[in-house]
Amino acid sequence: MNRAAEIAQQKALPSISPCAMIPLGMADPTYIPGIAPTVLGSPRHSLLVRTTHWIHTAAFLGLLVSGIAILLAHPRLYWGEAGGVGAPSLIDLPLPFVLTGQTGWGRSLHFLSAWVCVLAGLPYVLSGIFGCHFRDDFFSSQTLYNPIQRVAYVAVVFGLFPLIVATGLAMSPAISSVFPELVVLLQGQQSARTIHFFVAALLVVFLIAHVTMVVRAGFIHRMRGMITGERL
């Protein structure tokens, strides 16, 4: 074989992608260089992605239920540092005041669910960055996700999720006493509460859209894929 033919053959060979060589909990760690794992019949979602998905599902439901209970104790939104009954509000939500029996268990469940969500989110984000899950699924044109899905997932992972954690921490007296700059950045604890509410509402909208798409795409098959990792 002459030199020109060798060069042409080398150009025709697929390039080695470092992302294609990292198993990240996949059932079959043997990948062909340059060929996406989806071609080889490996699980649609890694074990880590599936585990953190269901942990986040349970934690989000806990946050949603407890958040509603906390909101019913004072369904008014303010801007600035202070706010309360009798003070001018930014938004009066059309919800009844339920001043007793809500904040105790609601705050405890909210606190627990929030930390479960954060601790499960850290390995997901780190593996997504260093394992190329984000690059291949969110920032690549060769992915099973359409552009709207990619924008939505990126907005949730890198925008809404960090913002709701930051605003939640800003409402904590223990955190705000150590990091008052966070409260100042958000223009007060009541401002953080208001932002927290609207970000939570956007996450609920995302959840509804996500479940709707799963149902339309085939609920049983999609659920099986997220539980067992089976290729659809």
Backbone hydrogen bonds, N-H to C=O, Kabsch-Sander energy under -0.5 kcal/mol:
donor,donor_aa,acceptor,acceptor_aa,energy
6,E,2,N,-1.9
7,I,3,R,-2.2
8,A,4,A,-2.0
9,Q,5,A,-2.2
10,Q,6,E,-2.2
11,K,7,I,-2.0
12,A,8,A,-1.3
13,L,9,Q,-1.0
17,S,15,S,-0.6
20,A,17,S,-0.8
21,M,18,P,-0.9
22,I,19,C,-1.0
26,M,23,P,-1.1
31,Y,29,P,-0.9
35,I,32,I,-2.1
39,V,36,A,-1.7
40,L,37,P,-1.1
41,G,38,T,-0.6
42,S,37,P,-1.3
44,R,229,G,-1.3
47,L,25,G,-0.6
48,L,24,L,-0.5
50,R,46,S,-2.5
51,T,47,L,-2.5
52,T,48,L,-2.6
53,H,49,V,-1.9
54,W,50,R,-1.8
55,I,51,T,-2.0
56,H,52,T,-2.6
57,T,53,H,-1.8
58,A,54,W,-2.1
59,A,55,I,-2.6
60,F,56,H,-2.9
61,L,57,T,-2.0
62,G,58,A,-2.0
63,L,59,A,-2.5
64,L,60,F,-2.7
65,V,61,L,-2.5
66,S,62,G,-2.2
67,G,63,L,-2.4
68,I,64,L,-2.0
69,A,65,V,-1.8
70,I,66,S,-2.4
71,L,67,G,-2.5
72,L,68,I,-2.3
73,A,69,A,-0.9
73,A,70,I,-0.6
74,H,70,I,-0.6
74,H,71,L,-1.3
76,R,74,H,-2.0
77,L,91,I,-2.7
87,A,84,G,-2.0
90,L,77,L,-2.9
91,I,77,L,-1.7
93,L,75,P,-1.6
93,L,91,I,-0.7
95,L,93,L,-2.7
98,V,72,L,-3.1
106,G,102,Q,-1.6
107,R,103,T,-2.3
108,S,104,G,-1.8
109,L,105,W,-2.6
110,H,106,G,-2.3
111,F,107,R,-2.5
112,L,108,S,-2.3
113,S,109,L,-2.8
114,A,110,H,-2.2
115,W,111,F,-1.8
116,V,112,L,-2.0
117,C,113,S,-2.3
118,V,114,A,-2.3
119,L,115,W,-2.8
120,A,116,V,-1.9
121,G,117,C,-1.6
122,L,118,V,-1.8
124,Y,120,A,-1.0
125,V,121,G,-2.8
126,L,122,L,-2.7
127,S,123,P,-2.4
128,G,124,Y,-2.1
129,I,125,V,-2.0
130,F,126,L,-2.7
131,G,127,S,-2.1
133,H,127,S,-0.7
134,F,128,G,-2.0
135,R,128,G,-0.6
136,D,132,C,-2.7
137,D,133,H,-2.3
138,F,134,F,-2.5
139,F,134,F,-1.4
143,T,141,S,-1.2
150,R,146,N,-2.4
151,V,147,P,-2.4
152,A,148,I,-2.3
153,Y,149,Q,-2.7
154,V,150,R,-2.4
155,A,151,V,-2.4
156,V,152,A,-2.1
157,V,153,Y,-2.8
158,F,154,V,-2.6
159,G,155,A,-1.2
160,L,155,A,-2.8
161,F,156,V,-2.7
163,L,159,G,-1.9
164,I,160,L,-2.6
165,V,161,F,-1.8
166,A,162,P,-2.4
167,T,163,L,-2.5
168,G,164,I,-1.7
169,L,165,V,-2.3
170,A,166,A,-2.0
171,M,167,T,-1.1
172,S,169,L,-1.2
176,S,172,S,-2.9
177,S,173,P,-1.7
178,V,174,A,-0.8
178,V,175,I,-0.6
179,F,175,I,-3.2
182,L,179,F,-1.4
183,V,179,F,-0.7
184,V,180,P,-2.3
185,L,181,E,-2.6
186,L,182,L,-1.5
187,Q,184,V,-1.2
188,G,183,V,-2.8
190,Q,80,G,-1.2
191,S,80,G,-1.7
192,A,188,G,-2.0
193,R,189,Q,-2.1
194,T,190,Q,-2.1
195,I,191,S,-2.6
196,H,192,A,-2.6
197,F,193,R,-2.0
198,F,194,T,-1.9
199,V,195,I,-2.6
200,A,196,H,-2.2
201,A,197,F,-2.1
202,L,198,F,-2.0
203,L,199,V,-2.1
204,V,200,A,-2.0
205,V,201,A,-2.1
206,F,202,L,-2.4
207,L,203,L,-2.4
208,I,204,V,-2.5
209,A,205,V,-2.4
210,H,206,F,-2.8
211,V,207,L,-2.7
212,T,208,I,-2.3
213,M,209,A,-2.2
214,V,210,H,-1.9
215,V,211,V,-2.4
216,R,212,T,-2.4
217,A,213,M,-2.0
218,G,214,V,-0.8
218,G,215,V,-0.8
219,F,215,V,-0.7
222,R,218,G,-2.6
223,M,219,F,-2.6
224,R,220,I,-2.3
225,G,221,H,-2.1
226,M,222,R,-1.9
227,I,223,M,-1.6
228,T,224,R,-3.0
229,G,224,R,-0.7
229,G,225,G,-1.1
230,E,224,R,-0.7
